[in-house]
Amino acid sequence: MAHEFRKSLIILCVVIIAMIVFIKLAFFDYPQEVIPARLIKYSLIDDKNDNNQDKSFDARLPKVKDKPVRLLFFGDMMLDRHVGEKINQYGVDYLFKKLASTTEGDFFAGYDIVSSNLEGVVTNEGEHYAPQMSYDFAFHPDLILETKNYGFNFFSLANNHFSDQGERGIIETRNNLDNLNINYTGCEDGLVGECSGKVIEINNKKIGMAGFSMVYSKLDENDVNKIVSNLASTTDLVIVNIHWGKEYEHNFNIVQQKTAHLIIDAGADIIIGHHSHVVQGIEIYDNKPIFYSLGNFIFDQYFSPDTQEGLAIGVEIENDAERYYLYPLKSKLSQVELIKEEDKESFLNKLISWSQIDSGYREQIKTGKFIISN
């Protein structure tokens, strides 16, 4: 009799323990699995159609933060003419070595995308093809290969020099960049087409990249709208590079502004401008930043201080915010470095004077960075 009682007691204890473990797992210790970003952004449960959904249980699901996307943008990079002479004398590293060895370490390190406007074409053997013009730029693929040592993995090709070597140069540029495994976007000046956009996946996010040029020709607004809106509907973020504006003017003009607003209205999140060879101002439109021109990055316009200053933009994208870091640059004989700390305040004040931003952003820019909350 006692033996049967002990046996029943043991069975009862096992059942109770099993029930406790089940309740704990089901309602309190939800496993900490990583939920894919697309499931966080687009819930598999439609709240409108499921009024019985247990909100309290849903609230206990783990909140997962995506890995940040980090991007670095520069202005115009040209590796021919007098820059080519410096490369022949000292090598490609001469251009970048001061940035690669700052007091805080390698400036180029830690980014998912490092990008610039490539002011010229990448022909086989760096050849120039007839007819040659006064401003006629071509680069050997080996030079572009060496830029990969500094993280460069994306170029905007849409500019007024993309057709310097004719159709042959355009074809060779795309082939050579493909062979080097470097991403790019952009058609010739004034043209919009399939070559204008591309989707890149980074840390489970789809980034839409677009490139346009409107130096000598007007862009078809409907075609631009179509490219940008298509990217916006299929990606998490849309970044547009655009070649525009008047050379050597720090203040952006009404044509640039109208085009920028159109591009953002179509779905762009960030606009990166270039062509003016000097830095232009910033505007925040509909909570989206427009950097009208980052100025020269690597060029041979040694005739003025303004054409030897530039701006690099570091971008960090997280779930709840976008952080923008402003890095003023200066160059001497095409060798680029960060502007010294004692000169940075003066540069940022000039940048503010060229910008159309409210007082809150002005104060942030004075610190060399600003945040846009989503």
C-alpha positions as CSV (number, residue, x, y, z in Angstrom):
1,M,0.0,0.0,0.0
2,A,2.8,2.4,1.0
3,H,4.7,1.5,-2.2
4,E,1.6,2.4,-4.4
5,F,1.2,5.7,-2.6
6,R,4.9,6.6,-3.2
7,K,4.6,5.7,-6.8
8,S,1.5,7.9,-7.3
9,L,3.2,10.8,-5.4
10,I,6.2,10.6,-7.8
11,I,4.0,10.6,-10.9
12,L,2.1,13.6,-9.5
13,C,5.3,15.5,-8.9
14,V,6.6,14.8,-12.4
15,V,3.3,16.1,-13.9
16,I,3.4,19.3,-11.8
17,I,7.1,20.0,-12.8
18,A,6.2,19.4,-16.4
19,M,3.3,21.8,-16.2
20,I,5.5,24.5,-14.6
21,V,8.2,24.1,-17.3
22,F,5.6,24.3,-20.1
23,I,4.0,27.5,-18.6
24,K,7.4,29.1,-18.1
25,L,8.5,28.5,-21.7
26,A,5.2,29.4,-23.2
27,F,4.5,32.6,-21.4
28,F,7.6,34.0,-19.7
29,D,10.9,33.0,-21.4
30,Y,10.2,33.5,-25.1
31,P,13.3,32.3,-26.8
32,Q,15.7,35.1,-27.9
33,E,15.9,34.3,-31.5
34,V,16.9,36.9,-34.0
35,I,13.9,38.1,-36.0
36,P,14.7,39.0,-39.6
37,A,14.5,42.7,-40.3
38,R,11.8,42.3,-42.9
39,L,9.5,40.6,-40.3
40,I,10.0,43.5,-38.0
41,K,9.2,46.1,-40.7
42,Y,6.4,44.1,-42.3
43,S,4.4,42.2,-39.6
44,L,3.1,38.8,-40.7
45,I,0.0,39.4,-38.6
46,D,-2.5,42.0,-39.8
47,D,-3.8,43.8,-36.7
48,K,-6.9,45.1,-38.5
49,N,-8.0,41.5,-39.4
50,D,-7.2,39.9,-36.0
51,N,-9.0,41.6,-33.2
52,N,-8.3,38.7,-30.9
53,Q,-4.5,39.2,-31.1
54,D,-3.0,39.1,-27.6
55,K,-1.3,42.5,-27.5
56,S,0.3,41.8,-24.1
57,F,2.0,38.6,-25.5
58,D,3.1,40.5,-28.6
59,A,4.7,43.2,-26.4
60,R,6.8,40.5,-24.8
61,L,8.5,39.6,-28.1
62,P,12.2,40.5,-28.1
63,K,13.0,43.8,-29.6
64,V,15.8,43.2,-32.2
65,K,18.1,46.0,-33.4
66,D,19.5,45.7,-36.9
67,K,23.2,46.1,-37.4
68,P,23.8,49.7,-38.4
69,V,24.6,50.5,-42.1
70,R,27.6,52.8,-42.3
71,L,28.3,54.8,-45.5
72,L,31.0,57.3,-46.5
73,F,30.6,59.8,-49.4
74,F,33.1,62.0,-51.1
75,G,32.8,64.5,-53.9
76,D,34.7,64.6,-57.2
77,M,37.6,62.2,-57.7
78,M,39.7,62.6,-60.9
79,L,42.9,60.6,-61.4
80,D,44.2,62.0,-64.7
81,R,46.1,65.1,-65.9
82,H,48.1,66.6,-63.0
83,V,46.8,64.1,-60.5
84,G,48.1,61.4,-62.9
85,E,51.5,63.1,-62.8
86,K,51.5,62.9,-59.0
87,I,50.5,59.2,-59.2
88,N,53.4,58.6,-61.6
89,Q,55.8,60.3,-59.2
90,Y,54.6,59.0,-55.8
91,G,52.0,56.2,-56.4
92,V,48.3,56.1,-55.6
93,D,49.0,55.9,-51.9
94,Y,50.3,59.5,-52.0
95,L,46.7,60.7,-52.5
96,F,45.1,58.9,-49.6
97,K,47.9,58.2,-47.0
98,K,47.2,61.2,-44.7
99,L,43.5,60.2,-44.4
100,A,44.5,56.6,-43.9
101,S,46.7,57.5,-41.0
102,T,44.9,60.1,-38.9
103,T,45.4,60.4,-35.1
104,E,42.2,58.4,-34.7
105,G,43.2,55.7,-37.1
106,D,42.3,54.8,-40.7
107,F,39.6,57.3,-41.8
108,F,38.3,54.8,-44.4
109,A,37.8,51.9,-42.0
110,G,34.5,50.4,-40.8
111,Y,32.2,51.5,-43.7
112,D,29.9,49.3,-45.7
113,I,30.0,51.6,-48.7
114,V,32.8,54.1,-49.5
115,S,31.8,56.2,-52.5
116,S,32.7,59.2,-54.7
117,N,31.8,60.7,-58.0
118,L,34.3,59.3,-60.5
119,E,35.1,62.2,-62.7
120,G,36.2,60.3,-65.9
121,V,36.1,56.8,-67.4
122,V,38.0,53.6,-66.7
123,T,39.3,52.5,-70.1
124,N,41.4,49.5,-71.0
125,E,45.0,50.5,-70.3
126,G,43.8,54.0,-69.4
127,E,43.6,54.9,-73.1
128,H,42.2,58.2,-74.4
129,Y,40.2,57.8,-77.6
130,A,39.7,60.3,-80.4
131,P,38.5,62.9,-80.5
132,Q,40.4,64.2,-77.6
133,M,39.1,67.3,-75.8
134,S,40.6,70.0,-73.6
135,Y,39.1,68.4,-70.5
136,D,39.3,64.7,-71.2
137,F,39.8,62.2,-68.4
138,A,40.6,58.4,-68.5
139,F,42.0,56.1,-65.8
140,H,43.8,52.8,-65.9
141,P,41.8,50.0,-64.2
142,D,44.9,49.3,-62.0
143,L,44.4,52.8,-60.4
144,I,40.8,52.0,-59.5
145,L,41.9,48.6,-58.2
146,E,44.2,50.4,-55.8
147,T,41.4,52.6,-54.5
148,K,39.8,49.4,-53.1
149,N,42.7,49.3,-50.6
150,Y,40.9,52.3,-49.1
151,G,37.5,50.8,-49.1
152,F,36.1,52.3,-52.3
153,N,33.4,50.0,-53.6
154,F,30.9,52.2,-55.2
155,F,31.2,55.0,-57.8
156,S,28.7,57.4,-59.2
157,L,29.4,57.7,-63.0
158,A,26.7,60.1,-64.0
159,N,28.5,63.3,-64.9
160,N,29.7,65.4,-67.8
161,H,32.9,63.4,-68.2
162,F,31.4,60.0,-68.5
163,S,31.3,60.4,-72.3
164,D,34.8,61.8,-72.6
165,Q,36.0,58.6,-74.5
166,G,32.8,58.1,-76.4
167,E,30.6,55.0,-76.3
168,R,33.7,52.7,-76.3
169,G,34.9,54.4,-73.1
170,I,31.5,54.0,-71.4
171,I,31.3,50.3,-72.3
172,E,34.9,49.7,-71.1
173,T,34.2,51.5,-67.8
174,R,31.3,49.3,-67.0
175,N,33.2,46.2,-67.9
176,N,36.3,47.1,-66.0
177,L,34.3,48.1,-62.8
178,D,32.4,44.8,-63.1
179,N,35.7,42.9,-63.4
180,L,37.0,44.8,-60.3
181,N,33.7,43.9,-58.4
182,I,32.9,47.6,-57.8
183,N,29.3,48.8,-57.8
184,Y,28.2,51.9,-59.8
185,T,25.3,53.7,-61.2
186,G,24.8,56.4,-63.8
187,C,24.2,57.2,-67.5
188,E,25.7,60.0,-69.6
189,D,24.8,63.6,-68.8
190,G,21.1,64.2,-69.2
191,L,20.1,60.6,-69.8
192,V,18.0,58.5,-67.5
193,G,17.5,54.7,-67.9
194,E,18.3,51.3,-66.5
195,C,21.9,52.4,-65.9
196,S,20.6,55.1,-63.5
197,G,19.7,52.8,-60.6
198,K,20.9,49.7,-58.7
199,V,19.9,47.8,-55.5
200,I,22.6,46.8,-53.0
201,E,22.0,44.6,-50.0
202,I,23.8,45.5,-46.7
203,N,23.1,44.0,-43.3
204,N,19.7,42.7,-44.3
205,K,18.7,46.1,-45.7
206,K,18.1,46.8,-49.4
207,I,19.8,50.1,-50.4
208,G,18.6,51.7,-53.6
209,M,21.3,53.8,-55.3
210,A,20.6,56.2,-58.2
211,G,22.8,58.5,-60.2
212,F,21.8,61.5,-62.5
213,S,23.7,64.3,-64.3
214,M,22.2,67.6,-65.4
215,V,25.2,69.7,-66.3
216,Y,24.5,70.4,-70.0
217,S,21.1,68.8,-70.5
218,K,17.8,68.8,-68.6
219,L,16.6,65.7,-67.0
220,D,13.2,64.2,-67.9
221,E,11.4,64.7,-64.6
222,N,9.0,61.8,-65.3
223,D,11.9,59.4,-66.0
224,V,13.6,60.5,-62.8
225,N,10.4,60.1,-60.8
226,K,10.0,56.6,-62.2
227,I,13.5,55.5,-61.3
228,V,13.4,56.9,-57.8
229,S,9.8,55.8,-57.0
230,N,10.6,52.2,-58.2
231,L,13.6,52.0,-56.0
232,A,11.6,53.4,-53.0
233,S,8.9,50.8,-53.4
234,T,11.4,47.9,-53.4
235,T,14.1,49.0,-50.9
236,D,14.6,50.2,-47.3
237,L,16.6,53.3,-48.2
238,V,17.1,55.4,-51.4
239,I,20.3,57.4,-52.0
240,V,20.6,59.7,-55.0
241,N,23.9,61.0,-56.4
242,I,23.4,64.0,-58.7
243,H,25.9,66.1,-60.8
244,W,24.5,69.6,-61.1
245,G,24.8,73.3,-60.3
246,K,27.1,76.1,-61.3
247,E,30.9,75.7,-61.0
248,Y,32.7,77.6,-58.2
249,E,29.4,78.8,-56.6
250,H,28.9,77.9,-52.9
251,N,25.2,78.8,-53.0
252,F,22.9,76.2,-54.6
253,N,20.3,77.6,-57.1
254,I,16.6,77.3,-57.6
255,V,16.9,74.7,-60.4
256,Q,18.9,72.5,-58.1
257,Q,16.4,73.0,-55.3
258,K,13.4,72.3,-57.4
259,T,15.0,69.1,-58.7
260,A,16.0,68.0,-55.2
261,H,12.5,68.4,-53.9
262,L,11.1,66.5,-56.8
263,I,13.5,63.6,-56.2
264,I,12.6,63.5,-52.5
265,D,8.9,63.7,-53.2
266,A,9.5,60.6,-55.5
267,G,10.9,58.7,-52.5
268,A,14.6,59.5,-52.1
269,D,16.0,59.6,-48.5
270,I,19.4,61.2,-49.1
271,I,20.8,63.3,-51.9
272,I,24.5,63.6,-52.5
273,G,25.5,66.4,-54.9
274,H,28.6,67.3,-56.8
275,H,30.1,69.2,-59.8
276,S,30.5,72.7,-58.5
277,H,34.2,71.9,-57.5
278,V,33.5,73.8,-54.2
279,V,31.3,72.8,-51.2
280,Q,27.7,74.0,-51.3
281,G,25.2,74.2,-48.5
282,I,22.8,71.7,-46.9
283,E,19.0,71.6,-46.8
284,I,16.6,69.4,-44.8
285,Y,13.5,68.9,-46.9
286,D,10.6,66.7,-45.6
287,N,13.0,65.4,-43.0
288,K,15.5,64.3,-45.7
289,P,19.0,65.7,-46.1
290,I,20.2,67.3,-49.3
291,F,24.0,67.8,-49.6
292,Y,24.1,70.1,-52.6
293,S,27.8,69.6,-53.3
294,L,30.6,67.9,-51.5
295,G,33.2,69.8,-53.6
296,N,36.4,68.3,-54.8
297,F,37.8,65.2,-53.2
298,I,40.8,64.5,-55.4
299,F,41.4,67.0,-58.2
300,D,44.1,69.2,-59.7
301,Q,42.4,72.6,-59.4
302,Y,45.3,74.2,-57.4
303,F,44.4,77.7,-58.3
304,S,42.2,78.6,-55.2
305,P,41.7,77.5,-51.6
306,D,38.0,76.8,-52.2
307,T,38.7,74.2,-54.9
308,Q,41.1,72.5,-52.6
309,E,38.5,72.1,-49.8
310,G,35.9,69.4,-49.7
311,L,33.4,67.7,-47.5
312,A,33.1,64.0,-46.6
313,I,29.8,62.7,-45.2
314,G,29.6,59.8,-42.9
315,V,26.2,58.2,-42.5
316,E,25.0,55.7,-39.9
317,I,21.6,54.2,-40.4
318,E,19.8,52.5,-37.5
319,N,16.2,51.5,-36.8
320,D,15.3,54.7,-35.1
321,A,17.6,57.4,-36.4
322,E,20.1,58.5,-39.1
323,R,23.3,60.1,-38.0
324,Y,25.3,62.4,-40.3
325,Y,28.9,63.2,-39.6
326,L,30.5,66.1,-41.4
327,Y,34.2,65.8,-42.2
328,P,35.8,69.0,-43.7
329,L,38.8,68.2,-46.0
330,K,41.6,70.1,-47.6
331,S,44.1,69.1,-50.1
332,K,47.5,70.3,-51.3
333,L,48.7,69.1,-54.7
334,S,45.9,66.5,-54.6
335,Q,46.9,65.0,-51.3
336,V,43.9,65.0,-49.0
337,E,43.7,65.4,-45.2
338,L,41.2,66.4,-42.6
339,I,41.0,70.1,-41.8
340,K,42.7,70.8,-38.6
341,E,40.5,71.1,-35.5
342,E,41.3,74.8,-35.1
343,D,40.1,75.5,-38.6
344,K,37.0,73.2,-38.5
345,E,34.8,75.7,-36.7
346,S,35.4,78.4,-39.4
347,F,34.6,75.9,-42.2
348,L,31.4,74.7,-40.5
349,N,30.2,78.3,-40.0
350,K,30.7,78.9,-43.7
351,L,28.8,75.7,-44.5
352,I,25.9,77.0,-42.4
353,S,25.9,80.3,-44.2
354,W,25.5,78.5,-47.6
355,S,22.7,76.3,-46.2
356,Q,18.9,76.6,-45.7
357,I,18.3,75.0,-42.4
358,D,16.5,75.8,-39.2
359,S,18.2,76.9,-36.0
360,G,18.1,73.5,-34.4
361,Y,20.1,72.0,-37.3
362,R,22.5,75.0,-37.3
363,E,23.5,74.3,-33.7
364,Q,24.0,70.6,-34.5
365,I,26.1,71.3,-37.6
366,K,28.4,73.5,-35.5
367,T,29.3,70.2,-33.6
368,G,30.2,68.5,-36.9
369,K,27.2,66.2,-36.9
370,F,23.4,66.1,-36.9
371,I,20.7,63.5,-36.3
372,I,17.4,62.9,-38.1
373,S,14.9,60.8,-36.2
374,N,12.6,58.5,-38.1
